């Protein structure tokens, strides 16, 4: 017996077969058939965002915490355009996001007829910001394109992929493809390194007495192998996007202290740096002027990582987890680090942490206060704020490879929606979203998504009445001259009441710990405002970036 379905039905069943449990977005004229099918099948939870930008960040946060495909469904034209900044962030973060959008009917699309939502070359716009973008032009091609798009999003280097489906194609009837029953996405298997390359890598490491391993977001899945190398006495530093690959309270984890002055000085004594799955991105390396050890080898699943930022003596094009595990096999029982290396690392970690804490002025106790209030397995999500760019990225320990969610592209406004997606991906765990009042305002509407969906999410709002980061940059470049930085913040207590959320205001650092603990014990959506105007200005002592042109 032949079973017919619409392409909209096919999309809904396809998402289920991909293991997707939650999708995000906004219903609109050009995606009604997709969402009708999703609702009828009732297997995927659809979270109604208040803006496509927010919905795309939610899909990204969901993907980062779950390791699954993040799915966002938007409208055409202006709706697809609103998703763009979310796609840009997902690309920065290497996040597997599938963006499904509609398109005008095939006979009307891309002809500049001015039909509703029709933006000439929508696909060109989406292609420019994602890893790839496709149009399903015929019903028979739908499953093949969807499989290819989802696989591409999930293939390292992962990233966002868009698929546009004209409204007439969504409504078209097809025979249900039998291959749906045992569908597997065509994701290439992780590549092990060739033996000869592994021999060369192991030989270099065997000669090293003071090596260090730097891991990034592309090695997040390599925790077991990283722990084996650390057990042999190899210290580990991470990029901000690769944090928690082993718990950051491990004695040999320097975590995100990788770019502190003390660790940079230490690199001069390191005889080999092994870089695994990291961009060594300019944002974290002072635009590639951070002085890394002279001898470096690099392992990456992406061949384009070879020489992109820093050069290496040996580049290994392979999966970081498989390569590090094979390396551990060869080194165990065969290699010893320099004696006293572990004690040296412990001293370095303590010194770099204390030294960084001292730059925070009157807020020096805050990182420990916030950490003590949070469960060990809590998800730590952040918007770009002055606190995020300083202590949250460096001396706030995280313990799992999917516990740290932040704006990799350094855009404001991402914190709350990323945290919503993250919290919905991790039921049974607490999520804390630390946002500045300026960044929070950008996606303020998503507060009602929190109210409607009821995730276990505490919004920790650092309210200094504007853009603290910008103020610091202005003060560093033209002392005392501040402009366009002082936003009028909302009354956060009234805002919380409007969203039926319990609210606390912290007027001291100790209040922060007390109120955050109470909020997390309460569970569900909560809001804690940190009144920085009562506590005092945050004036960390470090050099802000200059906006003067470099000649």
Secondary structure, 3 states (H helix, E strand, C coil): CCCEEEHHHHHHHHHHHCCCCEEEECCCCCCHHHHHHHHHHCCCEEEECCCHHHHHHHHHHHHHHHCCCEEEEECCCHHHHHCHHHHHHHHHHCCCEEEEEEECCCCCCCCCCCCCCCCCCHHHHHHHHCCEEEEECCHHHHHHHHHHHHHHHHCCCCCCEEEEEEHHHHHCEEECCHHHHHCCCCCCCCCCCCHHHHHHHHHHHHHCCCEEEEECHHHHHHHHHHHHHHHCCCEEEECHHHCCCCCCCCCCEEEHHHHCHHHHHHHCCCCEEEEECCCCCCCCCCCCCCCCCCCEEEEECCHHHCCCCCCCCEEEECCHHHHHHHHHHHHCCCCCCCCCHHHHHHHHHHHHHHHHHHCCHHHCCHHHHHHHHCCCCCEEEECCCHHHHCHHHCCCCCCCCCCEECCCCCCCCCHHHHHHHHHHHCCCCCEEEEEEHHHHHHCHHHHHHHHHHCCCEEEEEEECCCCHHHHHHHHHHCCCCCCCCCCCCCCHHHHHHHCCCEEEEECCHHHHHHHHHHHHHHCCCEEEEEEHHHHCCCCCCCCCCCCCCCC
